[in-house]
Amino acid sequence: MWSRSDAFLLVALISLLSPAASLYFHIGETERKCFIEEIPDETTVIVNYKVELYDPRSGGYMPSSAGIGMHVEVRDPDDKTMLSRVYSSEGMISFTSHTPGEHVICMYSNSTAWFSGSQLRVHLDIQVGEHAIDYANVAQKEKLTELQLRIRQLLDQVEQITKEQNYQRYREERFRHTSESTNQRVLWWSLLQTTILIIMGAWQMRHLKSFFEAKKLV
């Protein structure tokens, strides 16, 4: 039987395998920033962001005004738009993938009124899978004990690992099909080149034979 400490340790180890990304970037008036996330199917993704405006007087960044927001677009691996709307200067975006593969998240400012040679700094935090679940809220809503909550986290993480493994198998299958298709094309191209060389050689031999016969050399 596992003890509570064993379960907690396993949860901590598995959590290292789960994807999460936190960063910030600067954006100008006409700039559009896009990020690619490889996401398994049926996986929840939460994007937290915060926009700050450059202050030339202090040389730093300050909280942006209420009129500044971000237009966010999310496209799936088939280049279909999953989400496209304008959000405020700080907020959270949530969506669920339905197709495994590369999802593109693009962000750009919804207004150019604030530009005067300055820039915006956008803090971005992308949580994928079980990292997107607010377990404190889950524990409060379902009235779970600490051990029950840890087990719930463990089950969610195991499920996410299974999805990741399925996605890796999907990628391997696609790569194998691409490799087989490429090998077939290379084979057919080689056969075509060989056939062309044989035909050209036969034509040259026939032409030389006709030339020698015309010159009465044979």
Long-range contacts (C-beta under 8 A, 24 or more apart in sequence): 4-146, 4-147, 4-150, 7-147, 7-150, 7-151, 7-154, 8-150, 10-154, 11-150, 11-153, 11-154, 11-157, 14-154, 14-157, 14-158, 14-161, 15-157, 17-157, 17-161, 17-164, 18-128, 18-129, 18-130, 18-131, 18-157, 18-160, 18-161, 19-128, 19-129, 19-131, 20-125, 20-126, 20-127, 20-128, 20-131, 21-124, 21-125, 21-126, 22-124, 22-125, 22-126, 23-123, 23-124, 23-125, 24-121, 24-122, 24-123, 24-124, 25-121, 25-122, 25-124, 26-119, 26-120, 26-121, 26-122, 27-107, 27-108, 27-109, 27-119, 27-120, 27-122, 28-115, 28-119, 29-109, 29-112, 29-115, 31-108, 32-106, 32-107, 32-108, 33-106, 33-107, 33-108, 33-122, 34-104, 34-105, 34-106, 34-107, 35-104, 35-105, 35-106, 35-124, 35-126, 36-102, 36-103, 36-104, 36-105, 37-102, 37-103, 37-105, 37-126, 37-128, 38-101, 38-102, 38-103, 38-167, 39-97, 39-100, 39-101, 39-102, 39-103, 39-128, 39-167, 40-97, 40-100, 40-129, 40-160, 40-163, 40-164, 40-166, 40-167, 41-97, 41-98, 41-99, 41-100, 41-163, 41-166, 41-167, 42-96, 42-97, 42-98, 42-163, 43-96, 43-97, 43-128, 43-129, 43-160, 43-163, 44-94, 44-95, 44-96, 44-128, 44-129, 44-132, 44-133, 45-94, 45-95, 45-96, 45-97, 45-103, 45-126, 45-127, 45-128, 45-132, 46-92, 46-93, 46-94, 46-126, 46-127, 46-131, 46-132, 47-72, 47-92, 47-93, 47-94, 47-105, 47-124, 47-125, 47-126, 47-127, 48-91, 48-92, 48-93, 48-124, 48-125, 48-127, 49-87, 49-90, 49-91, 49-92, 49-93, 49-107, 49-122, 49-123, 49-124, 49-125, 50-89, 50-90, 50-122, 50-123, 51-89, 51-90, 51-120, 51-121, 51-122, 51-123, 52-120, 52-121, 52-122, 52-123, 53-114, 53-118, 53-120, 53-121, 54-118, 54-119, 54-120, 54-121, 56-117, 56-118, 61-121, 63-89, 64-89, 64-114, 64-120, 65-89, 65-114, 67-111, 67-113, 67-114, 68-109, 68-110, 68-111, 68-114, 68-120, 69-109, 69-110, 69-111, 70-107, 70-108, 70-109, 70-110, 70-122, 71-107, 71-108, 71-109, 71-110, 72-105, 72-106, 72-107, 73-104, 73-105, 73-106, 73-107, 74-103, 74-104, 74-105, 74-106, 75-103, 75-104, 75-106, 76-101, 76-103, 77-101, 77-102, 77-103, 86-110, 94-132, 100-166, 100-167, 100-170, 129-156, 129-157, 129-160, 129-163, 130-156, 130-157, 130-159, 130-160
